[in-house]
Amino acid sequence: MISRSKVAWAALAAGMLALTGCSGGAGAATASPAGSGSAAPLSGTVTFWHAYSADSPEVKTLETTIIPAFEKKNPGVTVKDVAVPYDQLHQKLVTAVAGDVLPDLVRADIGWVPELANLGVLVPLDTSMPDFATLSAQSYPGSLATNKWKGHYYGLPLDTNTRVLLYNADVLKQAGIAEPPATVADLVAAAPKLKGVGASAFADNGAGGWNVLPWIWSAGGQITDPDVTKATGYLNSAASIAGVQTLVDLYKGGYLPDIILGGEGGISTSDGLATGKYATILDGPWMYPIFASQYPDFKLNAAPVPQGDGGSISVVGGEDIVLTTSSKNQAAATEFMRYMVSEEAQLEMAKVGQMPVLANLGDKLTSVNAYYAPFVTQLATARPRPVTPAWSEMDAMLQDEVRSAIKGDKSVKSALDEAASKADALLANVQK
């Protein structure tokens, strides 16, 4: 769920601003009317880019249930959706911004909205949608906050999620472990036993913020100051170092597979968990339909993120839906946004692993899918990644530094000192 091509994205920002003569920031986008106040029937085509998974029923639900239902309510409108693999969507957006060929709507990772807003390619919904206040009030405040940049809101929350500890109970049992690790110390203590039965204690497929922030936060560390203006003293604090050190120690002990370093080095987290190669992973609710499809005999179990000195703290994920300034059919596009955040559409996507953002549906989630229960509990303490246009670059840089520490090229302290210093410069740049 992490963005790519951060450097290219940042370079593009400067280029786009130069081309458009914009000064950047919240005032850069000039909104066209996006309300549905006209009495005339809506018509035309709405293009919608997203990264719903084709490995689960997400794309099928969108294309065979949600879009047809919307088009039935709006017979003059056709929604053309384009599914893009998650790890390719950010780069596709970069290219589209450069060519001024963005679609009407994008289901964007919550970390991308400030970037796009800062480029001036999103419509500020709080000034263009007459009912924005009503719609936004239905969402969880934390999810809504991911859409805010320099005083304006550029999207609506579309879905939310977090990561919990998914585990293979049979592997734990083979190692003589009755319960999933409740604490980081439990996980470290269990690692040699699990190695003895041929399983890695933990596996993850990256070392960026989505992957390592739960370890840093659960150790009591931070990423930036509360105003997201400075990382030094936070990202390289003793507690943050301790969080990353846990991963380094697991890797050095042979309890964490090479996939955390990228490239080749092991099977995927889902394949490894289901086949008993990995005892635990961190992942989200969307994995349940995938496991059910690919490993129908495997019983997936979930537990809270292992607790450290800072608690059991996971990371908030999810997507927002944004309207681009390139849209030539903002009225119809806005109406589709409204439908996507309606209770009807949110409940349909909840059936296939996408947690709704409507606060009033929280109590209904476990009746839709019982597996939502641990995720709802974890969300109570989960935190969002820093809301800043600099996050994608910070994320890429953090991953590089953490991987250097895991490989032993430098100490964790040296890696996080370097990461904090670079983050300071990036944060200062976006505040100009």
GURONU-752541 format. One record per residue (C-alpha): residue in one letter; x, y, z. Coordinates in steps of 0.1 Angstrom, whole numbers, plus 5000, padded with zeros to 4 digits. Example, Ala and Ser with C-alpha at 12.3 -4.5 7.8 and 13.67 -1.06 7.14 Angstrom:
A512349555078;S513749895071;
END
This chain:
M500050005000;I503050224997;S503750474969;R506550464944;S508650704924;K508850964951;V511751154937;A510051174903;W506951294920;A508751574938;A510551684906;L507351684888;A505751914914;A508352184907;G507952134869;M504152154870;L504152464891;A506552624867;L504452524837;T501152644851;G502552954868;C500952844900;S502352944934;G501452594948;G499552514979;A495952524986;G495052814965;A496552664933;A493552474922;T490652674907;A487452484912;S484752454887;P481252414901;A481052054914;G477652054930;S474551884917;G472352184922;S471352194885;A467852054877;A469151924844;P469751544844;L473451444846;S475051304816;G478351204800;T481250974810;V483050974843;T486550814843;F487650654876;W491150524883;H491550294912;A493650004926;Y490949774938;S492249424938;A491449174911;D492748894933;S489748944955;P486149034946;E486749404949;V486949484912;K484049254905;T481949424931;L482749774917;E481949674881;T478949444886;T477249594916;I478249954925;I478650114891;P475549954876;A473550074907;F474850424902;E474150424865;K470650304872;K470050604894;N471750834868;P470750684834;G472550954815;V475950884831;T478450614822;V481250534846;K484450404830;D486650254857;V490350174852;A491949924875;V495649984881;P497949764902;Y498649944934;D502349954930;Q501850114896;L499150374903;H501450634918;Q503650634887;K500650644864;L499450954882;V502851114879;T502751054842;A499151174839;V499851494857;A502751574834;G500551504804;D497451674818;V495551354812;L494251284847;P490851104850;D487851274866;L488251074898;V491050884916;R490850644945;A494150774960;D496150634988;I495650865018;G499350955016;W499051094981;V496351354986;P498551625001;E501051574972;L498351604945;A496751904963;N500152074965;L500552024927;G497252214922;V495651924903;L492751854928;V489552044933;P489152174968;L485852004977;D485152215008;T484652514985;S483152344955;M480652084970;P477652244986;D477151945008;F480751875016;A480251955053;T477351705056;L479251435037;S482551485056;A480851485090;Q479851125084;S483451005082;Y485950915110;P487851235118;G491251065114;S490350955079;L488951295069;A492151465082;T494151295055;N492451505029;K493451845044;W496252055031;K496852415039;G493352475052;H491352305025;Y489951955020;Y490751794986;G488951464990;L486551245008;P487450935028;L486550625008;D487750335029;T489950285060;N491949995074;T494849905095;R497249615100;V497049355127;L499149045134;L497948755112;Y499348425123;N499448055115;A498247875146;D499447535134;V503047655131;L502947815165;K501547485179;Q504347285162;A506847515180;G505047455213;I503647805214;A500047815225;E499148185219;P500248445193;P502948685206;A501148955226;T504349155231;V507449235211;A509349045238;D507148745232;L507848745195;V511548765200;A511448485226;A509448265202;A511748325172;P514248045179;K511547795186;L509847875153;K513147855135;G513447515149;V510347395130;G511447575098;A509447885101;S510348255102;A508948425132;F507748725112;A507748835076;D507149165057;N507649265022;G509049615027;A510749855051;G508850175044;G506550355067;W503650115061;N505849845074;V508049985101;L505950255117;P503950005138;W507349885153;I508550245159;W505250365175;S504850045195;A508350095209;G507250455220;G508950635191;Q507650915169;I508251015133;T507951395135;D506851665159;P503051715162;D503051995136;V504951775111;T507752025106;K510751845121;A511951485123;T515151515142;G514651425178;Y511651215169;L512550965141;N516050915156;S514950905192;A516050625215;A512550465213;S512450485175;I515850325173;A514650045195;G511649975173;V513749935142;Q516449745161;T513849465167;L513649405130;V517349425126;D517849165154;L515248935139;Y516948955106;K520448885120;G519048585139;G517648435107;Y514048485119;L513048745093;P513248655056;D514948855029;I511748985013;I511949285037;L514849395015;G512949384983;G513749184952;E514248814953;G514648634985;G511548444995;I507948384988;S505248634994;T503948705029;S500548545021;D502048235005;G504548195033;L501948235061;A499547985045;T502147725038;G503847745072;K507047915061;Y506148225081;A504548225115;T503248585116;I502848875093;L501149225095;D498349285071;G494849415065;P491349285062;W491449265025;M493548955029;Y490648745041;P488948715007;I492348654991;F493248375015;A489848225011;S490248214974;Q493848094972;Y494147885004;P490547775012;D491747515038;F493947755057;K492547905089;L493648265091;N493948405127;A494448755139;A495748925170;P496849285179;V500149425168;P502749295194;Q502849545223;G506049735232;D506850015256;G504550245236;G501650015234;S500149815205;I500150075178;S499450005141;V499250235111;V496050375096;G495750295059;G492950355034;E492050555004;D490350884996;I488450974965;V489551294948;L488251504919;T490851644895;T490851984880;S491251804846;S487751674849;K485451804821;N482351654838;Q482651764874;A478951754882;A478551384872;A481851294888;T480851454920;E477651264920;F479550944917;M481751044946;R478551094967;Y477450744958;M480750584966;V480550725001;S476950635006;E475950365030;E474750155001;A478050144983;Q480150135015;L478349825027;E478849654993;M482549704995;A482549595032;K481449255020;V484749215002;G487249345028;Q487049725024;M486249885058;P483750165055;V484650515066;L481150605078;A481250615116;N477650495119;L478550165103;G481150075129;D478749865149;K477449685119;L480849575105;T481049245124;S477649145111;V478949195076;N482149005082;A483148875116;Y486848915107;Y486549295110;A486449275149;P490249285155;F490749555130;V488049775146;T489849725179;Q493249805165;L491950115148;A491250265182;T495050325187;A496250325151;R497950635138;P498050795103;R501350845085;P502451215087;V500151425066;T502451615043;P503251635006;A506751535016;W505651195029;S506250994997;E509851114996;M510251065033;D508850715029;A511250615002;M514150755021;L513150585053;Q512950255035;D516450295021;E517850385055;V516150105073;R517149855047;S520749975051;A520549895088;I518949555083;K521749465059;G524349575084;D525649855062;K525250095091;S523850095126;V520250175133;K521250495150;S523250615120;A520450515096;L517750705115;D520051005121;E520451025084;A516750975077;A515851245102;S518251495087;K516951435052;A513351445065;D513951785081;A515051925047;L512051775029;L509651915056;A511252255055;N510852265017;V507152205017;Q506552465043;K508052745021;
END
